Amino acid sequence: MLGLYILLNFAVLVIVAWASAARGWRLALMLFVLGFVVGLANNLLEAIVFGVISTSEAMTSAVAAGPLFAVLAIVATFIARFRDKKHELPSEGGFTPLTLLGCVMAYEILYWTAGTLVFPYIADFYATRTLPPTYLVASLQIVRSLVFVAAAYPLLGTGLRAAPVVLALVYGIIAGIAPLLPDNPYMPSDIRFYHAIEVTVSNTLFGLIVGWLFNRRTSAPAAPVQA
């Protein structure tokens, strides 16, 4: 499963690199930030709050995974050198306070909906654990949604073809199913299975929404043509 975890992360980073208009070390750095923050740091943040792992254990995992994401980002950047230059894109799109609010609201709705649907299947696992209060969990998701957006923003800002689809793959795979594949001492396989369904579906939908909101345009009326 560890090999599949690496393969899935690598495949998605290659797709992102191929879709991006950025090149060279700039692209490699953005891919590293995307993979490391979305695929590890943001998930570890929630695991700490839920008491699944300690802060020191999270730091150890981050240090161990950092070089892996660095290597994957560099190799994906090298492969992207062979793409057709005519597909490069100018910087387009952007976020406004209103669209960022839309991202946060979308993530909250998806998070709580998916969590509510899957909870009956994982309730026994959390029955012996002290869960954080609802207001803290809701506040945490505001932070996590903005972290998801911030990690992808540099790539979005340099031009990313099919941004909603690409972000759906990033959030759904790198931040969804991939981290839950390898065995770990914190969560049994059956619980990881249900969580994988939960986060993969909700994160995929969130990626589609973020990419759409970034590229959303308010069409201005065309100027009259002077005769």
C-alpha positions in Angstrom: 0.0 0.0 0.0 2.9 2.3 0.6 4.0 1.9 -3.0 0.4 2.7 -4.2 0.4 5.8 -2.0 3.6 7.0 -3.6 2.4 6.2 -7.1 -0.9 8.0 -6.7 0.8 11.1 -5.3 3.3 11.1 -8.2 0.6 10.6 -10.8 -1.4 13.5 -9.6 1.6 15.8 -9.4 2.6 14.9 -13.0 -1.0 15.8 -14.1 -0.7 19.1 -12.2 2.7 19.8 -13.7 1.5 19.1 -17.2 -1.6 21.3 -16.8 0.4 24.2 -15.3 1.9 27.0 -17.3 4.8 27.4 -14.8 8.2 25.8 -15.4 11.5 24.9 -13.8 12.3 25.3 -10.1 9.3 27.6 -9.7 7.0 24.8 -10.7 8.9 22.2 -8.6 8.5 24.4 -5.5 4.8 24.9 -6.1 4.3 21.2 -6.6 6.1 20.5 -3.4 4.0 22.9 -1.4 0.9 21.6 -3.0 1.7 17.9 -2.2 3.2 18.5 1.3 0.6 20.9 2.6 -2.5 19.3 1.0 -1.4 15.7 1.4 0.1 15.9 4.8 0.2 19.0 6.8 -3.5 19.9 6.6 -4.5 16.3 7.5 -2.1 16.2 10.4 -3.5 19.4 11.7 -6.9 17.7 12.1 -5.4 14.5 13.5 -3.8 16.5 16.2 -7.0 18.3 17.2 -8.9 15.0 17.2 -6.3 13.5 19.4 -5.4 10.7 16.9 -1.7 11.6 17.1 0.5 13.9 19.2 2.2 17.0 17.9 5.6 15.3 18.2 4.4 12.4 16.1 2.9 14.7 13.5 6.3 16.5 13.3 8.1 13.2 12.8 5.7 12.3 10.0 6.2 15.7 8.4 10.0 15.4 8.5 9.9 11.9 7.1 7.5 12.8 4.2 9.1 16.1 3.2 12.0 14.6 1.2 9.5 12.2 -0.6 7.3 15.1 -1.8 10.4 17.0 -2.8 11.6 14.2 -5.0 8.2 13.6 -6.5 7.9 17.3 -7.3 11.3 17.5 -9.0 10.6 14.4 -11.1 7.1 15.7 -12.1 8.7 19.0 -13.1 11.2 17.2 -15.3 8.5 15.2 -17.0 6.5 18.4 -17.7 9.4 19.8 -19.8 8.2 17.6 -22.6 4.8 19.2 -22.9 3.8 21.3 -25.8 4.7 25.0 -25.2 1.7 26.2 -27.2 -0.5 25.2 -24.3 1.0 27.7 -21.9 -1.5 29.9 -20.2 -1.4 33.5 -19.0 -2.3 34.2 -15.4 -6.1 34.2 -15.1 -8.7 34.2 -12.5 -8.6 35.1 -8.8 -10.4 35.1 -5.5 -12.4 37.9 -4.0 -13.6 38.0 -0.3 -17.0 36.7 -1.6 -15.5 33.7 -3.5 -13.2 32.9 -0.5 -16.3 32.9 1.7 -17.9 30.6 -0.8 -15.0 28.2 -0.6 -15.2 28.2 3.2 -19.0 27.6 3.2 -18.7 24.9 0.6 -16.0 23.1 2.6 -18.0 23.3 5.8 -21.2 21.9 4.1 -19.3 19.1 2.4 -17.3 18.2 5.6 -20.3 18.0 7.9 -22.5 16.3 5.3 -19.9 13.6 4.5 -19.0 13.2 8.2 -22.6 12.8 9.2 -23.2 10.1 6.5 -20.2 8.1 7.5 -20.3 8.5 11.3 -22.5 5.4 11.9 -19.8 3.2 10.4 -17.0 4.7 12.5 -18.9 5.6 15.8 -17.4 2.6 17.7 -13.9 3.7 17.0 -14.5 7.2 18.4 -16.7 6.1 21.3 -13.7 5.7 23.6 -12.2 9.0 22.5 -12.9 12.5 23.7 -13.9 14.4 20.6 -13.3 18.2 20.5 -16.4 20.4 20.8 -18.3 21.2 17.7 -17.4 24.8 17.6 -13.7 24.0 17.6 -14.1 21.5 14.8 -16.2 24.0 12.8 -13.5 26.7 13.4 -10.8 24.3 12.4 -12.5 23.6 9.0 -12.4 27.3 8.2 -8.6 27.2 8.6 -8.3 23.9 6.7 -10.4 25.2 3.8 -8.3 28.3 3.4 -5.1 26.2 3.7 -6.4 24.0 0.8 -7.0 27.1 -1.2 -3.7 28.8 -0.3 -1.6 25.7 -1.2 -3.1 25.7 -4.7 -3.2 29.4 -5.3 0.3 29.8 -6.7 -0.4 27.2 -9.4 -3.8 28.7 -10.1 -2.3 32.1 -10.4 0.3 31.1 -13.0 -2.3 29.4 -15.3 -3.8 25.9 -14.8 -5.7 24.2 -17.6 -8.9 22.5 -16.5 -8.4 23.9 -12.9 -11.6 22.4 -11.4 -10.8 18.9 -12.6 -7.1 19.2 -11.6 -8.0 20.4 -8.1 -10.6 17.7 -7.8 -7.8 15.1 -8.4 -5.4 16.9 -6.0 -7.9 17.2 -3.1 -9.6 13.9 -3.7 -6.5 11.8 -4.2 -3.5 13.5 -2.5 -5.6 14.8 0.4 -8.2 12.0 0.3 -7.7 8.4 -0.5 -3.8 8.3 -0.8 -2.9 9.1 2.9 -5.4 6.5 4.1 -3.9 3.6 2.1 -0.8 2.7 4.1 -1.2 0.9 7.4 -0.6 3.0 10.5 -0.8 2.4 14.3 -3.4 5.1 14.8 -6.4 3.8 12.7 -7.5 0.3 11.8 -8.0 -0.6 8.1 -11.8 -0.7 8.3 -12.0 2.8 9.8 -9.5 4.1 7.2 -11.8 2.6 4.5 -14.8 4.5 5.6 -12.8 7.7 6.1 -11.3 7.3 2.6 -14.8 7.2 1.1 -15.8 10.3 3.1 -12.9 12.5 2.4 -12.4 11.4 -1.2 -15.9 12.3 -2.2 -16.1 15.6 -0.2 -12.6 16.8 -1.2 -13.2 16.0 -4.9 -16.3 18.1 -4.9 -14.5 20.8 -3.0 -11.7 20.9 -5.6 -14.3 21.3 -8.4 -15.9 24.2 -6.5 -12.5 26.0 -5.8 -11.4 25.7 -9.4 -14.7 27.0 -10.6 -14.8 29.9 -8.2 -11.2 30.9 -9.2 -12.1 30.9 -12.9 -15.5 32.5 -12.5 -16.0 35.6 -14.5 -18.6 38.3 -14.5 -19.1 39.0 -18.2 -19.0 42.6 -19.1 -21.1 43.9 -22.0 -19.1 44.1 -25.2 -18.0 47.6 -26.3 -19.8 48.9 -29.4 -17.8 48.6 -32.6 -17.0 51.9 -34.1 -17.8 52.2 -37.8 
